[in-house]
Amino acid sequence: MMDCAEARSALWPPERLRVVDARVTQARLHLDGCACCQEYFQQDEALLDVYSRVRELSAPMTLRRRIFDNLAAARWAPEEALGVEPWAGRVLQRSAWPLALVAVVGVVTVAQLGDTRRTIEPSAVFVEDYLRRAVGQEHIETDDPSEIRHFLERELGIALDPLAFAGFELARAEVCLLEGRLGAMIVYKGADGSLSHYLVPRDHADPRPPSVSTTANSSSMPVVTWATADLEQAVVGEIGAEALLALTTTSLR
């Protein structure tokens, strides 16, 4: 006669497909007559249901902002205060888009802080983005400019209509965490590729006209940057540098 431990071993996990052999048949017969094992599998099913629903939940805004603030504080704290030793990370092979994101982050940092801050490991950007996604994915997929404007106002307090790039259509917008600052990325899709428009709020920025970044030469895609009185902005595109600059300049008129 099969005992409880053997029956549970034969039937767990319950969601896994298995061949109904003599052992499984005996385990099911035991389960039919054992109240303890029935309760065991009911609890297991309930736990799986909770796990499934948790994936669809978003953390409260207060918690997400607290995590963002802590990330920003840790980013700019002296390494000695964090109890870690400076180190040089390994060079990783990355695709073009992640490299372009690192380039944008570097450009925005140079524009905002000059050389007054310590050098940041590019890999930290991906850690921050992963943590942001783990606690809540603030994004919207739409080609409606008014919906994206409302999204930016609600999430970041930015009153801004998305730019119109000739030959490209709006695809989505999402919140980004760049160098410890909450910003946004608006993605456009076109027949020849895609564009990403980054916006990072900044107090008292010095306005600059659009120009091709000279600090992003390591990226396989060009980056155009500019600034208004309260925003640092950048566009990354799968087109040539001069074409991207012309497209950006035209969209700002």
N, C-alpha and C positions, 0 to 999 in steps of 0.2 A: 504494500500500500504506500503510495507517494505521500510524503509529509509536506508541510507548508513551505519550507525552504526550497525543496525540490520543485514544487509546483510554480512558485514565484520565479525561480530561475528559468524554468522552461517557457514561461509566458511573458517574461519582461524583457524589453519594453513592449507593451501591448500594441503599439502602433506599427511595429515591425512585421513585415510579411514573413511567414515561415511555412515550411512544409509540414502538413499535418501527419506526423508519424505516430508511432505507438506512445512515445514519451509525451508529446503534446496532447494526445487524446486522454491519457491518464491524468495529466495536469488539469485539463478542462473538467474532467469528472470530479476531481478533488475540489476545484473552484466552485462547482455547482452546489456542493454540500458543505462548504466551509465559509461561515460568516466572516471570520477574521480575514481571509484572503480576499473575499468580495469587497470588504471595506478598504483593504490595502490598495486594490486596483482602482477603486472609486476615488480615493485620495490622489493617486497618481494621475488619473485623468483630469481631476480638478486642477492640479498643479500645472499640467501641460496647458490647460485652458488659460490659466493666469499668465504663464509665460507668453502665450500667443497674443494676449491682449496688451501686455506691457509693451511689446514691440511697437504697437500702434499709438501709444500714449506719448504726450509731450510734457516735459517738465514745466512747472510753473515759471512764468516770466521772471519772478523775483529770484528763483534759484538760478536760472540761466544767466541773469545779469550778474549775480554774485560770483559765478564761475568766471565770467568774462573779466570782472574786476580783479579777481585773484590771479588770473593768467597775466593780465597787464602788469600787476604789481610784481609778480615773479619775474616777468620779462625784463623789467628795468632795475630790479634790485641788484646790488653788487654780488658777484659770485661768491665772495667770502661770506656774505650774510646768509646765503642759501646753503652753506656747508658743502659746496661742491668744488672740485678742482677744474680749472679750465682744461679743455681738451679739444683736439681737432677731430671732427667727425670724418668717417670714411667718405670718399667720393662715390656717390651712387649714380648709376645709370638711370636716367629718367626720360620720360617722353617729352615731346615739345611743349605740351600745355603746362605740366608742372614747372618746367624750367621758366616758361613765360610768367607764371604766377610768382615765382621767386624773384624774377626780374622786376615785376611791378612792385612787389614789396620793397625791394631795395631802392627803387627809384623814389617811392613815396617817403621812405625813411630818410634818404639823403636830402630831399626837399624839406622835410619837416625839421630834422634834427642836426643836419650838418655832420660834424665829426665829434659831437659832444657825448655820444653814447657809445657803449662798447659794441663790438662786432657781434652780430647775431648769426647763429648757425642756420642756414637755409632750411634744414630738416625740421627746425622748431615750428616753422610755418605750417607744415603738414600735421604735426602733432596738435597744434591749436585747432586746425580745421577739423581734425578727427574728433577732438573733444567737443567742439561746437555741435557737430552732427550727432554726437552721442546724447546730448542733453536736449536737443530740440532742433528740428530742421525748419527754420523760417524761410520759406520760399514760395513762389507762385509761378505757375506755368500758364502763360497767356500771351496773346498778341495784341491785347487791348491796352493802349497807352494810359488810359484813365485808371485801369485796375492796377497797373504798376505804380503810377503816381500815388494812389491811395495806399498801396503796400509800403512804399518808401516813407510816407508820412506816418503811418501807423507804427512801423518798426523802428525807424531811426529819426523821425521828426524832420525829414528832408522834404521840402516842398519843391519838387522838381519834375518836369515832364521829361520822359525819356527822349533821347536824341533820335532823329530819323536819319538813318544812313541809306543812301541810294543803293538799291539792289539787295538790301537786307531787311528781314522782318523780325520783329520782336519774338522771342521764344520763351524767356523766363527771367526772373529776378530772384536773388537770394541774398541773405545776410552773410557777410564775411567778417572774419576777425583777422585784420592785417596789422602786424606790429603792435598788438595789444589794443588796437582801436576797432570799434565796431564800424563797419562800412557796408557797402553793397556792391553787387556785381550784376549787371544786366547783360544778358546774352542775346545776340542777334544771329539768325541763320540766313545764309544766302546760297546761291547755286555754286559758288566757288569756295565756300568754307563758312567760317563763323567769326564773329567779333565778340569780345568781352569788354564791357565798359565798367571800370572800377571807380567807385566814389568813396572817399574817406573824409568825413567831416574834420575840419581843423579851424581853430579860432585864429582870426586875424592872419590869414594866409596872404602872401604877396601874390597878386594876380600875375599870371604868366600866359603868353599865347601858346598855342599848341606847337610842339617841336618833337622831333624824333629823339628819343633818349639815347645818350651816348654811354650810359652806364649799363645798358642791357645788351651789349654786343655779344655776350656769351649765349644769349638765347637764340634759338633758331627762328624766332618770330619777332618782328619789330614791335616796339612799344612807343606810343605817342603820349606825352604827358602835357598837362596844363593845369592851371589853378585859377579859381575865382576867390572872392574874399573869404569864403567859408568852406571851400571844398578843394581837396587835392584830387585830381582826376587822371585817369589813364585809359587808353584803349589798346588792346592786344588783338592782332588780327592775322589771319592766315593769308595775307596778301603782302605785297612789297611795301617797303618803308615809305617811299614817296607816294604811292597810291593810298596808303593808310593815312598819311598826313593830309593829303588833299581831301580825302573823304571826311576826315574829322573836321577840318577847317570849314568845309562846305556845310556840314551838319550844324555848326555853331552859329551860322549866319541867320 
